[in-house]
């Protein structure tokens, strides 16, 4: 199951991604927002992150205006590795090398065509492990 959420800056892009996930038959849980009204993005980031940490969802997608605010908020939560990406290569390598568990996208930065390609590659790419496991482990050690 994939967790997804957005703020008002990412609402339209999140709607496009949700439609894409439905078309592909990907199970997801939508943590909002459900209408284009102003919200505080850290609240949505926490809901998505908590669903991953609890095991309810395997990975997450967060969308705000740039993807940056959501990634900063989500990365404050122990066990979360959120990557703000703007193109497909980074969406792939954040999984391969960093074992990112949340993809953060900018609704004001990328269009829906690129976004759905990024989502597809993020969801299908597995962590490479090996030398990258040691590095990801070091990140976890910073969390206290």
C-alpha positions in Angstrom: 0.0 0.0 0.0 1.2 3.5 -0.9 0.5 6.6 1.2 -0.1 9.8 -0.6 -0.7 13.3 0.6 -0.4 17.0 -0.4 -0.9 20.6 0.6 -2.6 23.2 -1.5 0.5 23.8 -3.7 0.5 20.1 -4.7 -3.3 19.4 -4.9 -3.6 19.3 -8.7 -0.6 17.2 -9.1 -1.7 14.8 -6.4 -5.0 14.4 -8.1 -3.2 13.4 -11.4 -1.0 10.9 -9.5 -4.1 9.4 -7.7 -5.8 8.9 -11.1 -2.6 7.3 -12.4 -2.4 4.9 -9.4 -6.0 3.9 -9.9 -5.5 3.2 -13.6 -2.4 1.0 -12.8 -4.3 -0.8 -10.0 -1.9 0.3 -7.3 -3.4 0.3 -3.8 -3.0 3.6 -2.0 -4.3 5.5 1.0 -4.9 9.2 0.5 -4.1 11.4 3.5 -5.5 14.5 1.8 -6.1 17.2 1.1 -9.4 16.5 -0.7 -10.2 20.1 -1.9 -7.8 22.9 -2.8 -7.7 24.8 0.5 -4.7 26.1 2.4 -3.2 23.6 5.0 0.0 23.3 6.9 2.2 20.8 5.0 4.0 19.4 8.1 0.7 17.9 9.3 0.2 16.0 6.0 3.9 14.9 6.0 3.5 13.5 9.5 0.4 11.5 8.6 2.1 9.9 5.6 5.3 9.2 7.5 3.4 7.7 10.4 1.6 5.3 8.1 5.0 4.1 6.8 6.5 3.7 10.2 3.5 1.8 11.5 3.7 -0.7 8.5 0.3 0.3 7.2 1.9 1.6 4.0 5.2 0.5 2.4 6.2 3.8 0.8 4.8 7.3 0.4 4.4 10.2 -2.0 4.1 13.8 -0.8 3.4 16.8 -3.0 3.7 20.5 -2.1 4.6 23.5 -4.2 8.3 22.5 -4.6 8.6 19.2 -2.8 11.1 20.8 -0.5 8.9 21.7 2.4 7.4 18.2 2.5 10.8 16.6 2.4 12.2 18.8 5.2 9.1 18.0 7.4 9.1 14.3 6.7 12.9 13.9 7.2 12.5 15.2 10.8 10.7 11.9 11.6 13.0 9.1 12.7 13.1 6.3 10.1 11.9 8.4 7.2 14.1 9.1 4.2 12.2 11.5 2.0 13.7 12.7 -1.3 12.6 15.8 -3.1 13.0 15.0 -6.8 12.3 16.8 -10.0 13.2 14.2 -12.6 13.2 10.5 -13.2 16.9 9.8 -12.6 16.8 11.1 -9.1 13.5 9.2 -8.4 15.2 6.0 -9.4 18.5 6.6 -7.5 16.9 7.8 -4.3 15.6 4.2 -4.1 18.6 2.4 -5.4 21.3 4.1 -3.3 19.4 5.8 -0.5 16.5 3.5 0.2 14.2 6.5 0.2 10.7 5.6 1.5 9.0 8.8 0.5 9.1 10.6 -2.8 8.5 14.4 -2.6 7.3 16.2 -5.7 6.7 19.9 -6.5 3.3 20.7 -8.0 4.6 24.0 -9.2 7.9 22.5 -10.5 7.0 19.5 -12.6 4.0 18.5 -14.8 1.8 15.4 -14.4 3.5 13.5 -17.3 6.9 13.6 -15.6 5.4 13.1 -12.2 3.7 9.8 -13.1 6.9 8.5 -14.7 8.8 9.4 -11.5 6.1 7.7 -9.3 6.3 4.5 -11.5 10.1 4.3 -11.3 10.1 5.1 -7.5 7.6 2.3 -6.9 9.3 -0.4 -9.0 12.9 0.3 -7.9 14.3 -1.7 -5.1 17.1 -0.7 -2.8 20.5 -1.9 -4.1 22.0 -2.6 -0.7 25.6 -3.5 -0.6 27.9 -0.5 0.1 24.8 1.7 0.2 23.5 -0.2 3.3 26.4 1.0 5.3 25.8 4.6 4.2 22.1 4.5 4.9 22.9 2.9 8.3 25.1 5.9 9.1 22.1 8.2 8.4 20.0 6.2 10.8 22.7 6.6 13.5 22.3 10.4 13.3 18.7 10.0 14.4 19.7 9.3 18.0 
